[in-house]
Amino acid sequence: MSGRNRARGQLEAEVMRILWDHEDAIGARRIQEGFGDGNVPAYTTLLTVLDRLERKGEVDRVATSPRKVRFRPTRSDGERAGAAMLSALEATGDRAEALARFAGQLTANDIEMLERALRSKHTARR
């Protein structure tokens, strides 16, 4: 079945999620196997998506031979999310308001994790 019902960018996100779930580089066939919901994209569609992700700097192409091409993410999901959050913060006209609104949406667990990260960064500076 084709991915025609996916929202814009959803297929790229699904491919990245599959890549992040694997420790080593994997091929397009293995990525196809990661779509267990019956909505498996065509092999050629996956190759197109992987090519786009490579051009965006999101994946590296690892070729052991012309027929054995594998892909791996260039950064972790956490690194990607952190960069996106920082980019959004840098793009705003009111950094303080953006941070306050973001902090207002955090759960107690999120706040605890953020406090640990900030303490760790503060300790590393000393």
C-alpha positions as a printed Julia matrix, in Angstrom:
126×3 Matrix{Float64}:
  0.0    0.0    0.0
  1.31   3.47  -0.78
  1.93   6.23   1.71
 -0.49   8.64  -0.01
 -2.47   9.11   3.2
  0.51  10.36   5.16
  0.82  13.99   6.15
  3.63  16.02   4.64
  6.94  15.01   6.23
  5.43  12.0    7.99
  7.21   9.43   5.81
 10.58  11.07   6.48
  9.8   11.05  10.2
  8.84   7.36  10.09
 12.02   6.47   8.21
 14.11   8.38  10.75
 12.34   6.62  13.63
 13.2    3.23  12.08
 16.83   4.3   11.6
 17.07   5.53  15.2
 15.75   2.17  16.39
 18.78   0.4   14.85
 22.29   0.67  16.19
 23.98  -0.01  12.86
 23.39   1.27   9.33
 20.57  -0.59   7.55
 19.37  -1.0    3.99
 16.12   0.11   2.39
 14.64  -3.42   2.55
 15.24  -3.52   6.3
 13.63  -0.11   6.6
 10.6   -1.44   4.71
 10.33  -4.22   7.28
 10.02  -1.55   9.97
  6.65  -0.5    8.57
  4.6   -3.19  10.22
  1.26  -1.39   9.9
  0.49  -2.53   6.36
  1.22   0.95   4.98
  4.63   0.04   3.58
  6.08   2.51   1.07
  7.41   1.24  -2.24
 11.13   0.5   -2.39
 11.7    3.31  -4.9
  9.76   5.73  -2.7
 12.0    4.84   0.22
 15.11   5.41  -1.87
 13.77   8.84  -2.85
 13.08   9.71   0.79
 16.52   8.48   1.83
 18.13  10.56  -0.91
 16.27  13.65   0.33
 17.28  12.93   3.91
 20.89  12.57   2.81
 20.77  15.93   0.99
 19.34  17.5    4.16
 22.24  16.05   6.17
 19.98  13.8    8.23
 21.39  10.45   7.05
 24.72   9.1    5.87
 24.89   6.65   2.98
 27.25   3.75   3.69
 28.12   1.72   0.6
 30.03  -1.53   0.95
 29.37  -2.21  -2.74
 27.06  -0.74  -5.41
 24.31  -3.18  -4.37
 24.85  -3.02  -0.62
 23.96   0.5    0.38
 22.96   1.16   3.96
 21.86   4.27   5.8
 22.35   5.64   9.29
 21.22   8.84  10.99
 23.81  11.59  11.32
 22.55  12.48  14.81
 20.32  11.05  17.48
 16.66  11.9   17.87
 17.52  13.87  21.0
 20.18  15.87  19.18
 17.73  16.65  16.38
 15.01  17.72  18.8
 17.42  19.86  20.8
 18.63  21.61  17.65
 15.02  22.24  16.56
 14.15  23.7   19.97
 17.22  25.95  19.92
 16.44  27.07  16.37
 12.88  27.98  17.37
 14.18  29.89  20.38
 16.7   31.81  18.27
 14.0   32.7   15.73
 11.67  34.3   18.25
 11.51  38.0   18.94
 10.86  37.45  22.65
 13.13  34.77  24.04
 11.89  35.22  27.63
  8.24  34.74  26.63
  9.08  31.71  24.5
 10.99  30.1   27.37
  8.21  30.9   29.84
  5.56  29.38  27.57
  7.7   26.32  26.96
  8.39  25.87  30.68
  4.68  26.24  31.41
  3.96  23.16  29.31
  6.54  20.91  31.01
  5.55  18.05  33.27
  7.11  17.59  36.69
  9.25  14.81  35.2
 10.37  17.11  32.36
 11.35  19.8   34.87
 13.34  17.3   36.9
 15.22  16.11  33.79
 15.89  19.7   32.73
 17.16  20.62  36.2
 19.53  17.62  36.13
 20.82  18.65  32.7
 21.37  22.24  33.86
 23.17  21.1   37.04
 25.35  18.8   34.96
 26.23  21.64  32.57
 26.94  24.0   35.5
 29.18  21.39  37.17
 31.09  20.79  33.93
 31.91  24.53  33.64
 33.75  24.58  36.97
